[in-house]
Amino acid sequence: MKTLRIKENQEESIRKLAININKKLIQLGREPLRDSELAHILFKRVNSMRQNRRRRTHYHRKLKMEWLILIDILQIIGIIWLIYWGYTQWYEYLETQKSIANSLERMCSYKLRELSKNPETKPYSDRIDI
């Protein structure tokens, strides 16, 4: 058997608590407890409360970690979507620029054909006014 060293005020608190609990036990028709028995019951209760707190804390950490992983996955999906969206916008921009360039090329070739048909072309026929 081991002894437990506690401060006087702690011992007094346990004694007062034991008195109050024993009063309640007597009112209920039960046998009173010694201070040491009550201390053992309190230590067991505190220990089980600590274990429950550890379990809850572990559960909350695990749950929190799962949410953080989910948030990371959503961020990655968002980044991939933004990259895809940017690529499609750039592709559309390039396609628009190509169609504009093709239209200008067709207009220039048409203008050159018109100028070549006219025998009275100016000396600077390579310059085209559009």
Beta strands, then each sheet from edge to edge (+ up, - down):
end
